[in-house]
């Protein structure tokens, strides 16, 4: 009864960097907070709380404490406000997100009508909008594009969307402008996780997608997988039971970029037990069949 994991699974570079920055900062700062969850994984946020790193939702809750900026980034005016208040800032914004913010500013300043492909309620997109000098237009699908003509359009994307979605938006926008400038800001770590999930889904009887229910990149993995095979999106091993694996021979596991190794290992162990593989024990994600992380 084979159990395989998508070769690219779990923490990406930006998430590893943010978590390490938070832990390092907590060693030298007696009182420290993150402005919003540092990543979209409730279990990781809870573990950081155990390390003395509290997550707060607003500037008013910071109260002068050293502040970690979440991996998704924050609005430009929020950063400026924190600087004015002389709060110590530990900016853990993913470098790929920071680059996308730069593109938002650049395209806007060059006179393009900025379009952002993404979820308008996602913190990364909310932050991106603030870097445009003029009003940005957020679209999640071609149907969201306003029915009007523009002279020049600049397009960026939330880093965790798919290339398939980007192509669809590009094709649709071409009908609405004389000039279209596209910055492909989809993170490479996102793309390779999506591709490896797709490959594993095609050879599995059941896919288990592990990660926060509020994680955009994890939800995208589930959406990709369920187009081909029955797919379960879970956060922890506690959501699994024996009945899910009846008449299942091949199980695939994939995990979002904000899913820690210890949760992946617990899920693998629980699946093994549910499928009757008693006595199997793996201590590293790298030892799960199929795993082969590639650098971004």
Residue pairs with C-beta under 8 A, 6 or more apart in sequence:
1 249
1 250
1 251
1 275
1 276
1 277
2 249
2 250
2 251
2 289
3 251
3 253
3 268
3 271
3 272
3 275
3 277
3 288
3 289
4 200
4 204
4 250
4 251
4 252
4 253
4 288
4 289
4 290
5 200
5 252
5 253
5 254
5 255
5 264
5 268
5 285
5 288
5 289
5 290
5 291
6 193
6 196
6 197
6 199
6 200
6 252
6 253
6 254
6 255
6 290
6 291
7 196
7 199
7 200
7 290
7 291
7 292
7 293
7 294
8 189
8 192
8 193
8 195
8 196
8 292
8 293
8 294
9 193
9 196
9 253
9 254
9 255
9 259
9 264
9 285
9 291
9 293
10 255
10 256
10 257
10 259
10 260
10 261
10 264
10 285
10 293
11 19
11 257
11 258
11 259
11 260
11 261
12 187
12 189
12 190
12 193
12 257
12 258
12 296
13 94
13 189
13 295
13 296
14 71
14 94
14 95
14 96
14 97
14 187
14 189
14 257
15 39
15 71
15 94
15 257
15 258
17 71
17 92
17 94
17 95
18 38
18 39
18 68
18 70
18 71
18 92
18 94
19 38
19 39
19 44
19 48
21 68
21 90
21 92
22 32
22 34
22 38
22 48
22 53
22 68
22 90
22 92
23 48
23 51
23 53
25 32
25 66
25 68
25 90
26 32
26 51
26 52
26 53
29 65
29 66
29 88
31 65
31 66
32 52
32 53
32 54
32 65
32 66
32 67
32 68
32 90
33 53
33 54
33 55
33 56
33 61
33 62
33 65
33 66
33 67
33 68
34 48
34 53
34 54
34 55
34 56
34 67
34 68
34 69
34 70
35 56
35 57
35 59
35 62
35 67
35 68
35 69
35 70
35 74
35 78
36 55
36 56
36 57
36 70
36 72
36 74
36 123
37 45
37 55
37 70
38 44
38 45
38 48
38 53
38 55
38 68
38 70
38 71
38 92
39 45
39 70
39 71
39 212
39 215
39 258
40 72
40 211
40 212
40 214
40 215
40 216
40 218
40 258
41 211
41 212
41 215
41 256
41 258
41 259
41 260
42 212
42 214
42 235
43 235
43 236
43 260
43 263
44 258
44 260
45 55
48 55
49 55
53 68
56 62
59 78
59 81
59 82
62 82
62 87
64 85
64 87
65 87
66 87
66 88
66 89
66 90
67 82
67 87
67 88
67 89
67 90
68 90
68 92
69 79
69 89
69 90
69 91
69 92
69 93
70 92
70 93
70 123
71 92
71 93
71 94
71 97
72 93
72 94
72 97
72 122
72 123
72 124
72 127
73 93
73 94
73 97
73 98
73 101
73 123
73 124
73 127
73 128
74 93
74 123
74 127
75 126
75 127
75 129
75 130
76 101
76 127
76 130
76 131
77 130
79 89
79 91
82 89
83 89
93 101
94 159
94 187
96 159
96 185
96 187
97 124
97 127
97 159
99 185
100 124
100 128
100 156
100 157
100 159
100 183
100 185
101 127
101 128
101 131
102 131
103 154
103 156
103 183
103 185
104 114
104 116
104 128
104 129
104 131
104 132
104 136
104 156
105 131
105 132
105 133
107 114
107 132
107 154
107 156
107 181
107 183
108 114
108 131
108 132
108 133
108 134
108 136
108 154
109 133
110 154
111 152
112 152
112 153
112 154
112 181
113 134
113 137
113 150
113 151
113 152
113 153
113 154
113 177
114 132
114 134
114 136
114 137
114 154
114 155
114 156
115 136
115 137
115 138
115 139
115 145
115 153
115 154
115 155
115 156
115 169
115 173
116 125
116 128
116 129
116 136
116 137
116 138
116 139
116 155
116 156
116 157
116 158
117 138
117 139
117 140
117 155
117 156
117 157
117 158
117 161
117 165
117 166
117 169
118 124
118 125
118 128
118 138
118 140
118 157
118 158
118 161
119 125
119 140
119 158
119 216
120 126
120 138
120 140
122 158
122 216
124 158
124 159
124 160
124 216
125 138
125 158
128 136
128 156
128 158
129 136
129 138
137 145
137 146
138 144
139 145
139 169
141 165
141 168
141 169
142 168
142 169
142 171
142 172
145 169
145 172
145 173
145 176
146 176
148 176
149 176
149 177
150 176
150 177
150 178
151 177
151 178
151 179
152 177
152 178
152 179
152 180
152 181
153 173
153 176
153 177
153 179
153 180
153 181
154 181
154 182
154 183
155 169
155 170
155 173
155 180
155 181
155 182
155 183
156 183
156 185
157 165
157 166
157 169
157 183
157 184
157 185
157 186
158 185
158 216
159 185
159 186
159 187
159 190
160 186
160 187
160 190
160 216
160 217
160 220
160 257
161 186
161 190
161 216
161 220
162 186
162 190
162 191
162 194
162 220
162 224
163 186
163 191
163 194
166 182
166 184
166 186
170 180
170 182
173 180
174 180
187 296
188 296
189 257
189 296
190 217
190 220
190 257
192 294
192 296
193 217
193 221
193 254
193 256
193 257
194 220
194 221
194 224
196 254
197 207
197 209
197 221
197 224
197 225
197 254
198 224
198 225
198 228
200 207
200 252
200 254
200 290
201 207
201 224
201 225
201 227
201 228
201 229
201 231
201 252
202 228
202 229
203 250
203 252
204 229
204 250
204 251
204 252
205 229
205 230
205 248
205 249
205 250
205 251
206 229
206 230
206 231
206 232
206 244
206 245
206 248
206 250
206 251
206 252
207 225
207 226
207 229
207 230
207 231
207 232
207 251
207 252
207 253
207 254
208 231
208 232
208 234
208 240
208 251
208 252
208 253
208 254
208 267
208 271
209 218
209 221
209 222
209 225
209 231
209 232
209 233
209 234
209 254
209 255
209 256
210 218
210 234
210 235
210 253
210 254
210 255
210 256
210 259
210 263
210 264
210 267
211 217
211 218
211 221
211 233
211 235
211 255
211 256
211 258
211 259
212 218
212 235
212 256
212 258
212 259
213 219
213 233
213 235
215 256
215 257
215 258
215 259
217 256
217 257
217 258
218 233
218 255
218 256
218 257
218 258
218 259
219 233
221 254
221 255
221 256
222 231
222 233
225 231
225 252
225 254
229 252
232 239
232 240
232 244
234 240
234 267
235 263
236 263
236 266
236 267
237 263
237 266
237 267
237 269
237 270
240 267
240 270
240 271
240 274
241 274
242 274
244 274
245 251
245 271
245 274
245 275
248 275
251 271
251 275
253 264
253 267
253 268
253 271
253 288
255 263
255 264
261 284
261 285
264 285
264 288
265 282
265 283
265 284
265 285
268 282
268 288
269 280
269 281
269 282
272 278
272 280
282 288
285 291
286 293
